[in-house]
Amino acid sequence: MTHVLLITSSPRGADSLSSRFATEIAEGIKASSAGTLKVRDLIADPLPHITSAYIQGRLTAPENRTPDQVAAVALAQELVDELKAADIVVIGSGMINFGPSSQLKAWFDHVTWPSVTFAYDDNGPKGLLTGKKTYLVAAAGGVFSEGIWAAFDFQSNYLLHLLSFIGLSDVEMVRVEGTVFGPDAAKAAIANTEAAVQVLLNKAA
């Protein structure tokens, strides 16, 4: 049985194209594999920003942790356990000020955990969450995959780096872009993404 983890993070609610297409991918893979689907909606259930309780709690023996440290580490462990249990991870990210939303950044801050999701050896950093397939849906109003704005794509480049850093290096990215250039451009962008998602689902089936 295939276990799918879906993470959505756009504050645009029902208008979010990243959440729409990430959900379509996750539900499509679940249906074709008769698998399970765990949804982590970072807008409906936002994570706190990390604090000293989280930083120090990870370094403190469990029996010596303060109540705040216990709670902070337990939350991070819950998120990491979700990742470890997943065979397939689907992430929806809408660009906010050239990068991912702060809600998605907070999720990465919790799961990027030394000796748990990454480690260092003589060759440098090594991701520990290997053997999983990841689908990243990156949405932006402008066009950042090419042209003069590509240098300002701090969303997908950042996310791809962090995913690889923790071992999720098998990533297939779907872009939704160019939707701010009028109704016809938005319609074409959505149609192109719909087609790309269908190809992806046919390949994954």
Backbone as numpy.savetxt, mean C-alpha at the origin, in Angstrom:
# Nx Ny Nz CAx CAy CAz Cx Cy Cz
-5.76 -21.92 -0.58 -6.60 -20.73 -0.58 -5.72 -19.48 -0.58
-6.08 -18.51 -1.41 -5.32 -17.27 -1.52 -5.87 -16.23 -0.56
-4.97 -15.64 0.24 -5.36 -14.60 1.18 -4.94 -13.24 0.62
-5.92 -12.37 0.43 -5.69 -11.05 -0.17 -5.85 -9.99 0.90
-4.88 -9.07 0.96 -4.96 -7.91 1.85 -5.12 -6.67 0.99
-6.20 -5.92 1.22 -6.47 -4.68 0.49 -6.27 -3.50 1.43
-5.45 -2.55 1.00 -5.18 -1.34 1.78 -5.59 -0.14 0.94
-6.56 0.62 1.43 -6.97 1.85 0.75 -6.62 3.04 1.62
-6.33 4.17 0.96 -5.76 5.29 1.73 -6.12 6.67 1.21
-7.06 6.77 0.29 -7.38 8.07 -0.27 -8.46 8.77 0.54
-8.27 10.05 0.87 -9.29 10.80 1.60 -10.46 11.27 0.72
-10.49 10.86 -0.55 -11.54 11.33 -1.46 -12.83 10.51 -1.35
-12.84 9.51 -0.48 -14.06 8.76 -0.26 -14.55 8.02 -1.50
-15.85 8.14 -1.76 -16.46 7.43 -2.88 -15.93 7.91 -4.23
-15.32 9.09 -4.27 -14.78 9.62 -5.51 -13.37 9.13 -5.81
-12.81 8.35 -4.91 -11.42 7.92 -5.06 -11.28 6.85 -6.14
-10.48 7.15 -7.15 -10.21 6.17 -8.20 -9.19 5.14 -7.76
-8.25 5.52 -6.91 -7.28 4.54 -6.43 -7.99 3.47 -5.60
-8.93 3.89 -4.73 -9.67 2.92 -3.92 -10.59 2.07 -4.79
-11.20 2.71 -5.77 -12.11 1.97 -6.66 -11.40 0.85 -7.39
-10.27 1.15 -8.01 -9.60 0.14 -8.82 -8.83 -0.86 -7.96
-8.30 -0.41 -6.83 -7.64 -1.35 -5.92 -8.66 -2.36 -5.39
-9.85 -1.88 -5.07 -10.91 -2.78 -4.59 -11.33 -3.74 -5.69
-11.43 -3.25 -6.91 -11.80 -4.12 -8.03 -10.77 -5.23 -8.22
-9.50 -4.88 -8.11 -8.44 -5.89 -8.26 -8.52 -6.91 -7.13
-8.62 -6.43 -5.90 -8.64 -7.33 -4.75 -9.85 -8.26 -4.79
-11.01 -7.70 -5.09 -12.21 -8.53 -5.13 -12.19 -9.50 -6.31
-11.60 -9.07 -7.42 -11.49 -9.95 -8.58 -10.58 -11.13 -8.30
-9.45 -10.88 -7.66 -8.52 -11.97 -7.32 -9.14 -12.90 -6.29
-9.83 -12.33 -5.32 -10.50 -13.16 -4.33 -11.52 -14.09 -5.00
-12.31 -13.54 -5.92 -13.34 -14.34 -6.58 -12.75 -15.44 -7.44
-11.70 -15.12 -8.19 -11.12 -16.11 -9.11 -10.36 -17.20 -8.38
-9.90 -16.91 -7.16 -9.12 -17.89 -6.41 -9.90 -18.54 -5.27
-11.17 -18.13 -5.13 -11.99 -18.61 -4.01 -11.26 -18.37 -2.69
-10.65 -17.19 -2.59 -9.82 -16.88 -1.44 -10.53 -16.04 -0.41
-9.73 -15.41 0.47 -10.25 -14.53 1.50 -9.77 -13.10 1.24
-10.49 -12.15 1.78 -10.14 -10.75 1.59 -10.20 -10.03 2.93
-9.08 -9.43 3.31 -9.00 -8.57 4.49 -8.83 -7.14 4.01
-9.69 -6.24 4.48 -9.64 -4.84 4.06 -9.13 -3.98 5.20
-8.13 -3.17 4.90 -7.60 -2.19 5.85 -7.83 -0.81 5.24
-8.92 -0.15 5.66 -9.28 1.17 5.16 -8.65 2.21 6.08
-7.61 2.86 5.61 -6.85 3.79 6.45 -7.53 5.14 6.62
-8.63 5.36 5.91 -9.40 6.59 6.09 -10.51 6.35 7.10
-11.25 5.26 6.94 -12.32 4.93 7.89 -11.75 4.58 9.25
-10.56 3.98 9.26 -9.92 3.55 10.51 -8.46 4.01 10.49
-8.22 5.32 10.64 -6.86 5.85 10.50 -5.94 5.40 11.62
-4.69 5.24 11.27 -3.69 4.88 12.25 -3.12 6.14 12.91
-2.70 6.04 14.16 -2.02 7.18 14.77 -0.63 7.34 14.17
-0.11 8.53 14.21 1.29 8.70 13.85 2.14 8.05 14.93
3.30 7.54 14.54 4.15 6.87 15.52 4.69 7.88 16.52
4.88 7.41 17.73 5.38 8.25 18.82 6.55 7.55 19.50
7.06 8.15 20.56 8.15 7.53 21.30 7.73 6.19 21.91
6.44 6.04 22.19 5.96 4.77 22.74 6.20 3.64 21.75
6.01 3.92 20.49 6.25 2.92 19.44 7.75 2.69 19.27
8.52 3.76 19.17 9.96 3.64 18.94 10.64 2.92 20.10
10.36 3.35 21.32 11.00 2.74 22.48 10.41 1.37 22.80
9.11 1.22 22.53 8.46 -0.05 22.83 9.03 -1.21 22.04
9.41 -0.96 20.80 10.01 -2.01 19.98 11.35 -2.47 20.53
12.03 -1.57 21.26 13.37 -1.86 21.77 13.35 -2.38 23.21
12.17 -2.41 23.80 12.04 -2.78 25.21 11.49 -4.19 25.34
12.02 -4.95 26.24 11.50 -6.30 26.49 10.01 -6.22 26.84
9.19 -7.15 26.35 7.74 -7.07 26.58 7.35 -6.88 28.04
8.05 -7.55 28.95 7.67 -7.46 30.36 8.02 -6.10 30.98
8.83 -5.32 30.28 9.23 -4.01 30.81 8.54 -2.84 30.11
7.64 -3.12 29.20 6.98 -2.04 28.46 5.93 -1.34 29.31
5.81 -0.03 29.09 4.73 0.73 29.71 3.42 0.40 29.00
2.27 0.75 29.59 0.99 0.50 28.91 0.93 1.14 27.52
1.45 2.36 27.39 1.46 3.01 26.07 2.33 2.25 25.09
3.46 1.75 25.54 4.34 0.98 24.67 3.70 -0.35 24.26
3.02 -0.98 25.20 2.32 -2.23 24.89 1.30 -2.01 23.78
0.52 -0.94 23.91 -0.53 -0.65 22.91 0.08 -0.32 21.56
1.15 0.47 21.55 1.77 0.88 20.29 2.38 -0.31 19.56
3.07 -1.15 20.29 3.70 -2.32 19.67 2.64 -3.32 19.22
1.57 -3.47 20.00 0.50 -4.40 19.62 -0.15 -3.98 18.31
-0.36 -2.69 18.12 -0.95 -2.22 16.87 -0.03 -2.52 15.70
1.26 -2.21 15.85 2.21 -2.50 14.78 2.25 -4.00 14.48
2.21 -4.82 15.53 2.24 -6.27 15.34 1.00 -6.74 14.59
-0.15 -6.16 14.88 -1.38 -6.50 14.18 -1.25 -6.23 12.68
-0.68 -5.08 12.34 -0.50 -4.71 10.93 0.49 -5.64 10.24
1.59 -5.96 10.94 2.58 -6.86 10.37 2.00 -8.26 10.19
1.21 -8.70 11.15 0.58 -10.03 11.04 -0.35 -10.10 9.84
-1.07 -9.00 9.57 -1.92 -8.96 8.38 -1.09 -9.14 7.11
0.05 -8.45 7.08 0.94 -8.57 5.92 1.49 -9.97 5.77
1.94 -10.54 6.88 2.51 -11.89 6.83 1.49 -12.92 6.38
0.24 -12.74 6.76 -0.81 -13.70 6.42 -1.24 -13.60 4.96
-0.93 -12.48 4.32 -1.40 -12.25 2.95 -0.49 -12.94 1.92
-1.13 -13.53 0.93 -0.40 -14.02 -0.24 -0.28 -12.91 -1.28
-1.32 -12.07 -1.33 -1.37 -10.97 -2.29 -1.75 -9.70 -1.54
-1.02 -8.62 -1.82 -1.28 -7.32 -1.21 -1.69 -6.34 -2.31
-2.80 -5.66 -2.09 -3.28 -4.66 -3.05 -3.36 -3.32 -2.32
-2.69 -2.31 -2.86 -2.64 -1.00 -2.22 -3.18 0.06 -3.17
-4.10 0.86 -2.68 -4.60 2.00 -3.43 -4.05 3.28 -2.84
-3.43 4.11 -3.68 -2.81 5.35 -3.21 -3.15 6.49 -4.13
-3.76 7.52 -3.58 -4.02 8.74 -4.34 -2.95 9.78 -4.01
-2.45 10.46 -5.02 -1.39 11.44 -4.80 -1.92 12.65 -4.04
-1.21 13.00 -2.97 -1.52 14.19 -2.18 -0.24 15.03 -2.12
-0.27 16.20 -2.74 0.92 17.07 -2.74 2.17 16.33 -3.20
2.03 15.62 -4.31 3.11 14.92 -4.99 3.54 13.60 -4.32
2.96 13.25 -3.18 3.33 12.02 -2.50 2.10 11.24 -2.08
2.29 10.15 -1.34 1.16 9.40 -0.82 0.50 10.15 0.33
-0.69 9.75 0.70 -1.38 10.39 1.81 -0.64 10.12 3.12
-0.84 10.98 4.09 -0.20 10.79 5.39 -0.72 9.52 6.07
-1.96 9.13 5.73 -2.52 7.90 6.31 -1.73 6.68 5.83
-1.37 6.65 4.55 -0.59 5.53 4.04 0.84 5.58 4.57
1.38 6.78 4.69 2.71 6.93 5.27 2.74 6.38 6.69
1.69 6.64 7.46 1.63 6.13 8.83 1.61 4.60 8.85
0.93 4.00 7.88 0.92 2.52 7.81 2.33 1.99 7.56
3.04 2.59 6.62 4.41 2.17 6.36 5.30 2.39 7.58
5.09 3.48 8.31 5.89 3.74 9.50 5.71 2.64 10.54
4.51 2.07 10.61 4.26 1.00 11.57 4.84 -0.34 11.12
4.79 -0.63 9.84 5.19 -1.97 9.39 6.65 -2.06 8.95
7.33 -0.94 8.83 8.75 -0.96 8.49 9.52 -1.11 9.80
9.78 -2.36 10.16 10.18 -2.72 11.53 11.48 -3.50 11.49
12.54 -2.94 12.05 13.83 -3.64 12.02 13.74 -5.03 12.65
14.37 -6.00 11.97 14.44 -7.41 12.39 13.11 -8.13 12.30
12.06 -7.43 11.88 10.74 -8.04 11.72 10.33 -8.05 10.25
10.41 -6.88 9.59 10.08 -6.82 8.16 11.31 -6.49 7.30
12.40 -6.10 7.93 13.66 -5.92 7.19 14.82 -6.11 8.16
15.98 -6.39 7.60 17.19 -6.57 8.41 18.37 -6.14 7.56
19.52 -6.06 8.18 20.75 -5.72 7.49 21.73 -6.88 7.58
22.41 -7.16 6.47 23.50 -8.12 6.48 24.71 -7.48 5.81
25.69 -8.28 5.47 26.92 -7.72 4.88 26.68 -7.04 3.55
25.55 -7.35 2.91 25.23 -6.77 1.61 24.28 -5.58 1.70
23.94 -5.20 2.93 23.03 -4.08 3.10 21.66 -4.51 3.57
20.61 -3.71 3.31 19.27 -4.06 3.79 18.69 -5.25 3.05
17.89 -6.02 3.76 17.25 -7.20 3.20 15.81 -7.25 3.68
14.86 -7.23 2.73 13.45 -7.33 3.08 13.10 -8.74 3.52
12.24 -8.85 4.52 11.91 -10.15 5.08 10.52 -10.65 4.68
9.71 -9.80 4.06 8.35 -10.21 3.67 8.37 -10.65 2.20
9.03 -11.74 1.93 9.22 -12.19 0.55 8.13 -13.19 0.15
8.09 -13.48 -1.15 7.17 -14.49 -1.66 5.75 -14.03 -1.83
5.52 -12.74 -1.90 4.18 -12.20 -2.05 4.08 -11.37 -3.33
2.91 -11.34 -3.90 2.63 -10.49 -5.05 1.92 -9.23 -4.56
2.35 -8.08 -5.09 1.75 -6.81 -4.70 1.24 -6.07 -5.93
0.05 -5.51 -5.80 -0.52 -4.65 -6.83 -0.67 -3.26 -6.24
-0.09 -2.27 -6.92 -0.14 -0.89 -6.45 -0.93 -0.06 -7.46
-2.04 0.51 -7.00 -2.83 1.43 -7.83 -2.48 2.84 -7.39
-1.83 3.58 -8.29 -1.38 4.94 -7.99 -2.18 5.92 -8.84
-2.95 6.77 -8.18 -3.79 7.73 -8.89 -3.25 9.15 -8.72
-3.34 9.93 -9.80 -2.92 11.33 -9.76 -3.73 12.11 -10.78
-4.00 13.36 -10.46 -4.76 14.18 -11.39 -3.98 14.51 -12.65
-2.68 14.77 -12.48 -1.82 15.06 -13.62 -1.22 13.79 -14.20
-0.29 13.97 -15.11 0.41 12.84 -15.72 1.84 12.84 -15.19
2.17 11.80 -14.44 3.48 11.71 -13.79 4.30 10.52 -14.27
3.76 9.72 -15.16 4.49 8.55 -15.64 5.54 8.94 -16.68
5.40 10.11 -17.26 6.33 10.57 -18.29 6.24 12.08 -18.40
7.15 12.66 -19.16 7.09 14.10 -19.39 7.71 14.90 -18.26
7.45 16.19 -18.28 8.14 17.10 -17.36 7.77 16.87 -15.90
6.60 16.27 -15.64 6.17 16.07 -14.26 6.68 14.76 -13.66
7.32 13.92 -14.46 7.80 12.64 -13.95 8.79 12.82 -12.80
9.57 13.89 -12.86 10.56 14.13 -11.80 9.91 14.45 -10.47
8.63 14.78 -10.49 7.94 15.14 -9.25 7.03 14.03 -8.74
7.20 12.84 -9.29 6.40 11.70 -8.82 7.03 11.13 -7.56
6.75 11.77 -6.44 7.26 11.29 -5.16 6.32 10.28 -4.52
5.25 9.95 -5.23 4.31 8.96 -4.74 4.75 7.54 -5.10
4.72 7.22 -6.38 4.98 5.83 -6.78 6.43 5.43 -6.52
7.38 6.35 -6.75 8.78 6.01 -6.51 9.04 5.70 -5.03
8.45 6.50 -4.18 8.58 6.29 -2.73 7.96 4.96 -2.31
6.75 4.70 -2.80 6.05 3.48 -2.41 6.76 2.23 -2.93
7.23 2.29 -4.17 7.96 1.14 -4.72 9.23 0.87 -3.92
9.90 1.94 -3.50 11.12 1.77 -2.70 10.80 1.12 -1.36
9.80 1.62 -0.66 9.48 1.07 0.65 8.97 -0.36 0.56
8.17 -0.66 -0.45 7.69 -2.03 -0.63 8.86 -2.98 -0.82
9.78 -2.61 -1.69 10.96 -3.45 -1.92 11.81 -3.56 -0.67
11.89 -2.49 0.10 12.72 -2.46 1.30 12.28 -3.52 2.31
10.97 -3.79 2.39 10.47 -4.78 3.34 10.25 -6.14 2.68
10.68 -6.28 1.43 10.63 -7.57 0.77 9.55 -7.75 -0.27
8.69 -6.75 -0.44 7.61 -6.84 -1.42 8.10 -6.27 -2.75
8.96 -7.03 -3.41 9.60 -6.54 -4.62 8.89 -6.96 -5.90
7.96 -7.91 -5.80 7.19 -8.34 -6.97 5.94 -7.48 -7.05
6.07 -6.31 -7.68 5.01 -5.31 -7.69 4.54 -5.05 -9.11
3.24 -5.06 -9.29 2.64 -4.64 -10.57 1.86 -3.37 -10.30
2.20 -2.31 -11.02 1.59 -1.02 -10.77 0.59 -0.66 -11.85
-0.54 -0.13 -11.40 -1.58 0.39 -12.29 -1.70 1.88 -12.02
-1.55 2.68 -13.04 -1.67 4.14 -12.88 -3.04 4.63 -13.36
-3.58 5.57 -12.59 -4.76 6.33 -13.01 -4.31 7.78 -13.02
-4.17 8.37 -14.20 -3.60 9.72 -14.24 -4.20 10.53 -15.38
-4.04 11.84 -15.24 -4.53 12.74 -16.28 -6.01 13.05 -16.18
-6.58 12.91 -15.00 -8.03 13.09 -14.85 -8.43 14.56 -14.65
-7.46 15.45 -14.48 -7.82 16.86 -14.21 -7.90 17.70 -15.48
-7.68 17.08 -16.63 -7.63 17.85 -17.87 -8.96 17.87 -18.61
-10.04 17.89 -17.86 -11.35 17.99 -18.46 -12.09 16.67 -18.48
-13.41 16.72 -18.70 -14.25 15.51 -18.66 -13.82 14.43 -19.66
-13.44 14.83 -20.87 -13.05 13.83 -21.87 -11.76 13.12 -21.45
-10.81 13.89 -20.92 -9.55 13.29 -20.46 -9.79 12.35 -19.29
-10.67 12.75 -18.37 -10.97 11.90 -17.21 -11.65 10.61 -17.67
-12.57 10.73 -18.60 -13.26 9.55 -19.12 -12.28 8.60 -19.79
-11.36 9.15 -20.57 -10.37 8.32 -21.25 -9.42 7.65 -20.25
-9.02 8.40 -19.22 -8.11 7.85 -18.22 -8.77 6.69 -17.47
-10.03 6.86 -17.13 -10.75 5.80 -16.42 -10.92 4.58 -17.31
-11.24 4.81 -18.57 -11.41 3.69 -19.51 -10.10 2.93 -19.70
-9.00 3.66 -19.79 -7.70 3.01 -19.93 -7.37 2.18 -18.70
-7.69 2.70 -17.53 -7.41 1.96 -16.31 -8.31 0.73 -16.20
-9.56 0.88 -16.57 -10.47 -0.27 -16.55 -9.93 -1.39 -17.43
-9.42 -1.03 -18.60 -8.87 -2.03 -19.50 -7.62 -2.68 -18.90
-6.76 -1.85 -18.29 -5.54 -2.38 -17.68 -5.86 -3.34 -16.54
-6.86 -2.98 -15.73 -7.25 -3.84 -14.62 -7.81 -5.16 -15.12
-8.57 -5.11 -16.19 -9.13 -6.35 -16.73 -8.04 -7.27 -17.25
-7.04 -6.70 -17.92 -5.91 -7.50 -18.37 -5.19 -8.13 -17.19
-4.99 -7.35 -16.16 -4.32 -7.83 -14.96 -5.09 -8.98 -14.32
-6.41 -8.83 -14.21 -7.22 -9.87 -13.59 -7.25 -11.14 -14.43
-7.27 -10.98 -15.74 -7.23 -12.16 -16.62 -5.91 -12.91 -16.45
-4.84 -12.17 -16.26 -3.53 -12.79 -16.08 -3.42 -13.46 -14.72
-4.07 -12.84 -13.72 -3.99 -13.39 -12.36 -4.89 -14.60 -12.15
-5.90 -14.74 -13.01 -6.88 -15.83 -12.82 -6.23 -17.20 -13.03
